[in-house]
Amino acid sequence: MLHFTMMNKCVIFVSAYICLVVLTLEARADPELPEVGVEERSPTSYVNRRVYSYCYSNGRQYSHGQTFYSGTSRCLRYRCNRGRVENIQEACEMDGRCHRVGSYFTRQCVTYRCEKSNRGTHSYYQTTIFRRQCEDAQGRCRREGATFPKVLDGKYYRNCRCEIKDFKRSVYYSCD
């Protein structure tokens, strides 16, 4: 908790009136702030403390406690905490939605996983294909090799099968 003490000292000179404002900054002992060189000043709990009020990230300044997003994604969220930037949300973005690191999500019969990798001091977030299935005429997901109805090029087929190739990247349909 910060306490400000203002002392006004006014001096009258022959030709001018000058008023000095002296601002004294003191911090009371706060268990949440890091302690730096404790020095008792009085019987009360006043101590000298370093007070962190700003963080800097990507050339921008943020106040203590302020949350902000990465410049590249609305899924990476940070907070300024005592002069340090801490990550409070890590997620992959796909179709305008955020998916937490380590989570799985399915879109059009493809199950993805959000993964984080570190290279040096940088973190990278990406979605990888975990599982791919076939899609039938009603939009339901089917396993590879099953027989199901499918609409291809505007034509309805009763008996179709699919094959997944190229390391889960491609789905091929064959219909009778």
N, C-alpha and C positions, 0 to 999 in steps of 0.2 A: 504494500500500500504506500503510495507516495504522498508526502505532505509538503506543501509549498509555503514558505514564510516570506512575506513581502515586508520590507522595511522602507518607508519613505523618509528620505533625508532632504530637507529643503534648506537651502542657504540663500540669503538675500545679499546680493552685492549692490554696489552703488548704482550701477546702470542696468542690471539684469536680475531676473529671478530665475534661479536654476533649481530644479528638483531632480534628485537622483532616485532611481528605483533599484533596490538591491534585492535580487532573487536568490534565496537559499534553497537548495534541493537536498532533502534528506529522505532516506528510506528507512522505515521501521522494519524490524526483523520480520521476515516473511518466509515461512518454511518452504515455499514453492520456488523461491528465487535462489540461484546458486550463490554460495557465500564466497566472498573474496576478501582476504585480509581483515578479519574482525578487529575492530577497535572500539572499546567502550568509550562513550562520550559523556554519559551521565548515568545516574542510577536507573533511568528508564531503559527501555529496550532498543534505543537507537544504535544502529551499527552502520558502518560503511559497507555498502553493497554495490556491486556492479548491476545496473539495470539495463537489460536488453530491450530495446523497443522496436527494432527494425530487422527485417531479413531482406536479402537481395537475391533475386532469381531471374535469370534471363534479362538482366539489365533493368529490372523493375524493383521498386521498393514496396515492402509490405509491412504493416504494423503487427506487433505482437498479438497473437490470437486470430489474426485475419486468415481466412481460407481463400484459396485461389486455384485455378485450373492451369494445367500445362498449356502452352501455346499451341500444341499439336492435337490435343484430344480433350474432350469434355469428360473423359473417363479417368483421367489422371488428376487427382485432387490433392492439394498440399495445404499445410498450415504453418504459419510462422510461429515458432515456439522458442522464446528466449534467445532470439538471434539466430536460430537454426531452422532450416526448412525441413519439415518432416512430412512423409508421405502418409496420407490418411485414406486414400482410395486408389487401388490399382486395378485396372480392368481393361479389357479389349473392347474396341468399338466395332460393331457390325450392324449395318442397317439402322444407324442412328440410336442404337441401344448399347448400354454398357453391360459387360459380362465379367464378373469377378475372376481374378486369376485362379486357375485350378477348376473352374466350373465348366460344365458341359451344357450345351444348348443345341437344339435341333431346328433346322430351317429347311423346308422342302426335302425331307427324308435324308438330310445330311446332318450328322451329329458332329459338332465342333468342340474343341477344347481351347480355352484361353490359357496361353502359356507366357511365362516371363523368362527371359534369359538375360544374363549380365555379361557384358564385355567391357572389361576395364571398369571405369567409373560410370558407365552408361547402362541403363536398363532398357530392354526392348520387349514389346508386348505384341503378340501375334496369335491369330486363330489358326489352328491346324485341324485337318479333317481326322476325326477319330473313327467314324464309321459312316459308310454310305449304304443306303438301301434303294430299292426300286420304288417307283411311285405308280399306283394303279389309276384307273379311270376316275375314281372318286377322291383321289389325292391322298389315299392311305399309303403308309409305308409297308413294303413287302420285302422279304429276304430274297437274296439272289437265288435263282433256280426255281422259285415258286411259279405257278401258273395263275394268271390273273387277267382281268379285262383292262384294256388300255386304249386311249385315243391317241392316234399318231397321224399327223398331217390332216386333221379334221375327220378322220375315219375311225369308227369304233371297231375294235377287235376283241373277241371273246377270250382267246387263248394266246397270251403273250408270256414270254419269259425274258429275264434280263441277265446280263453278265456285267460284272464290274471289273474294269481293267485299269491299267496305268496307275497302279498304287492308289486306288480309290478315287482317282480323278475323273474317270469316265464311266458312263453307264450306257450299255448297248442293249436295245430291245429287239427281239425277233418274235414275230406274230404269225399265226396261221389264219 
